[in-house]
Amino acid sequence: MNISHTLGARRAARRVGNEPDAAIASEDYAASERTLAKAFRRILPFIFVCYVISYLDRTNVGFAALTMNKDLGLTAEQFGFGAGLFFIGYFLFEIPSNLIMQKVGARVWIARIMITWGVFSMATAFVVGPKSFAAARFLLGIAEAGFTPGIYLYFTHWFPGKWRAKVTAAFLVGIPVANMIGSPISGALLQLGGLHGLKSWQWLLLIEGLPAVALGIACLFVLADRPEKAHWLTDEEKSALARRLALEQGDIGAKHGSTLRDAMTNWRVFVLAFINFCGIVGSLGVGLWMPQIIRQFGVGHATVGWLTAIPYAIGAVVMLWWARVAGRSQNRIPYVAGALVVAAVALFVSTFVDMPLFKLIALCFTVSGILAFQATYWAIPSGFLTGRAAAGGLALIVSVGNLGGFVGPSMIGFLKQFSGGFTVPLIAVSAVLLVGALTIAWLGDPGADAGEAPAAHTS
């Protein structure tokens, strides 16, 4: 066996366990690495597809608005408020949903979430005015509450810290992919007007809501709650991975606590929730309104779909590259804060350029910065939360953060109606992103001294 590998594994073990007898044997470490690679290939593709559909179903209303707003008589303010109510429902039921999942298991609870949100997403096709639109979005938020933090919690049951950043970045690529795939499809579906007596935006919501129901049913057969319940792992693989996860989670719990109370009384959790809020103000604010911003270029619905996909296609590449670079650093914070600064500056610049090409380039930088932030940010809270503290803490961070999904679209809608254009609202969103960058730079990394240090390897 390679000597540097053995010593590296033991150094990692000493960082993970507090006692010498808790050290991970080098054979166990190597076995768990092989098991984690196997789990990554097995779990990530399905979870990734689920996230693509979830993000598509929460943002496709931005495309529907191109014709829906006129049909329903929605003003810019009413659309922004109604679209944002999704995140109020999400906020109210996020923590209870995640605590239920911790108790009943991911397989059943994620299936429940996906089936109900698919039903409510399709039901949105039959709204008749501002009130029913707002109610449908609120109910959709309740139905989907707990999905994203539930996935983050699920990752803590399967992947140690060294792997979790990689897994989270791969998972979050679902955001740009949802827009890359969904934008052209949504633009094309808006050409179906009048088919079987339904408007084009109704067909869009019905067709794009159906996959969530199908994937929810598939969850019952594909997911395993924890490694020890996975029929596709051998007993040896289950044992090696379980020991490694237990050691890491025990170390995190000893440093930061593992109870719900530990998470709810940790001020760092609330600061991280605020930072997430700032990022989502930008992400959902820009994302939901981008089709209407690009529509001002004077192009048709199908072209709007393709042009909207461009910033997310570029952003997908940037976020993976950014996450890889950040993962090699001992300090992730400059990368998290720097990504938000890039997004803030680019969005600010976009308000002062009139040529469609230059405005689209600025939006590409904006989206890339936001996605790079999301790809690097989530390794921070999962680095110091475990057990019920992870269930409650991650849910709190996501739920408070998702209030940004209400504030962003609503603020843009209100300021657009007040000012008559997108300049003032986009400058306001840019300021929020900059505040988030300054806050994470001030906070630093709460989990820098906890969790697993990667072992030294030689080729």
Beta strands, then each sheet from edge to edge (+ up, - down):
end
